[in-house]
Amino acid sequence: MPRHEFQPARLVTGLTALGIGGVYVLDAAGRVDVPGAWPLIALPAGLFLSGGVSALYGMVRRRRRSTELPPPENSPG
C-alpha cells in the first residue's frame, strides 16, 4: 500500500464522528441518556476543531517548507 500524507484534520473529524456514534450506541444500549440537543452541539464543535487543526497544520507545513534548503543547482549538461 503506498504511503500517504498525514492529515490531522481528517483524523480529528473521524474521531469526532466515532465518538458521536459511540455515544449513540451506548444510548441505544441503555447505558447513557443522550439529550436531544447534544449532536447539534457536538458535531459543529468537532468540525470547528477540525478546521482549527487544519489551519494550524497548514501553517506548520508552510513554515517547515520555507526553512528547508533548496535543492542544489547542479544541472547536467
C-alpha positions, 0 to 999 in steps of 0.5 A, a space after each residue: 500500500 503506498 504511503 500517504 500524507 498525514 492529515 490531522 484534520 481528517 483524523 480529528 473529524 473521524 474521531 469526532 464522528 466515532 465518538 458521536 456514534 459511540 455515544 449513540 450506541 451506548 444510548 441505544 444500549 441503555 447505558 447513557 441518556 443522550 439529550 436531544 440537543 447534544 449532536 447539534 452541539 457536538 458535531 459543529 464543535 468537532 468540525 470547528 476543531 477540525 478546521 482549527 487543526 487544519 489551519 494550524 497544520 497548514 501553517 506548520 507545513 508552510 513554515 517547515 517548507 520555507 526553512 528547508 534548503 533548496 535543492 542544489 543547482 547542479 544541472 547536467 549538461 
